[in-house]
Amino acid sequence: MNTTNHKLLQTWRWYGPSDPVTLQDVKQAGASGIVSALHHIPHGEIWPVEDIKERKSIIEAAGLKWSVVESVPVHEAIKTRRSDAGKYIENYKTSLRNLAECGIKTVCYNFMPVLDWTRTQLDKTMPNGAKALYFNWIDLAAFDLFILKREGAEADYSESILSRAKARFESLTPDELNELRINVLMGIPNEKEIELEALRNSIEEYKHIGREGLKKNLAYFLNEIAGVCEETGINMTIHPDDPPYAILGLPRVASTKEDLVDILKSVDKPFNGICFCTGSLGAGMSNNLTDIFDAVKERVYFLHLRNVTKDEEGNFYEADHLGGDVNMYEVMKAVTAENARRNAPIPFRPDHGHQMLDDLNKVTNPGYSAIGRLRGLAELRGLELGITGNY
């Protein structure tokens, strides 16, 4: 029996005092680390030390530790490198210094334009009655073509999807159309709806920036914050695109092994790291997750472990943590081998979870109900122990 290697650090995303899942719930689930953010601070504004200390003290009073910040949002002005980007860069650097002053030094972020995740249905019913998040290309096309009415959208879809999207749109009631609109737009990072006209304007802006421009803007951002990260010991971890392909005409730069390797090479310094999300990367039709992990493992500072089941068109639903297309056993073998080489354990969290059992009768954050994640954490914990023998 191996008793020398430390285990992965079990963490849990908590949205703060308004989260329907309490810190007591987290303790009962068995996690010891908290992944949280100051969602009440508007994007681009400085996170005050007082607010950070207040959140940290609430977490520590419950006998837990604030292990990872997810996320310090990157303002759109930085992603598009508008004329006022410098102001938001300086604010970001100040927020990082303030976090480091409070001892929190792992920061997750993403560089997805406008939307930081996209699903078309938030309550797809599984055969056992549980509910899962779901992404369907036909529904997305129906939104894109007939609700958003994006110029030139037809070119992004096959004839088969175009015809079925039209039929789908025509079959939906006004209430169902409104629900589809709300679901797609729920991925706005501040978790508030965005007006369709504002989304159209952003899409037009990114049309001119393009994929190469967005890659350059990411490198610009990382270069600008590098000094603060190195001086304070902060590690940045970029979250892969979710889903890992271009949607609504918006470019993607963190969807494949090549993308992640390019990001690490663009600013080749230890602070520049990866949040390895098996769900986001697993939704990619050609992504080999153990191959991707092997390519970037030395810079993986945070893990999101979840699973997806895809069909031949690339539609996917979020599966049980040990079900789906991702071979979580092989992923966990690779992860625990890397963890054994580290001086400190890699934090992971059970990413998302089915709405199930008593949570079906509660209002929960999409993907973040308690019982589904409790099941996922228990399964992942057992998988790690089975592989390592580190009881």
Secondary structure as UniProt FT lines:
FT   STRAND          9..13
FT   TURN            17..18
FT   HELIX           23..29
FT   STRAND          33..36
FT   TURN            39..40
FT   TURN            43..44
FT   HELIX           49..61
FT   TURN            62..63
FT   STRAND          65..70
FT   HELIX           76..79
FT   TURN            80..81
FT   TURN            83..84
FT   HELIX           85..101
FT   TURN            102..103
FT   STRAND          106..109
FT   STRAND          121..125
FT   TURN            127..128
FT   STRAND          131..135
FT   HELIX           137..142
FT   HELIX           143..148
FT   TURN            151..152
FT   HELIX           153..156
FT   HELIX           159..171
FT   HELIX           174..185
FT   TURN            186..187
FT   TURN            189..190
FT   HELIX           196..232
FT   STRAND          235..238
FT   TURN            248..249
FT   HELIX           257..266
FT   TURN            270..271
FT   STRAND          272..277
FT   HELIX           278..282
FT   TURN            285..286
FT   HELIX           289..296
FT   HELIX           297..299
FT   STRAND          300..305
FT   STRAND          307..310
FT   TURN            312..313
FT   STRAND          316..319
FT   TURN            321..322
FT   HELIX           328..340
FT   STRAND          347..350
FT   HELIX           357..361
FT   TURN            366..367
FT   HELIX           370..388
//
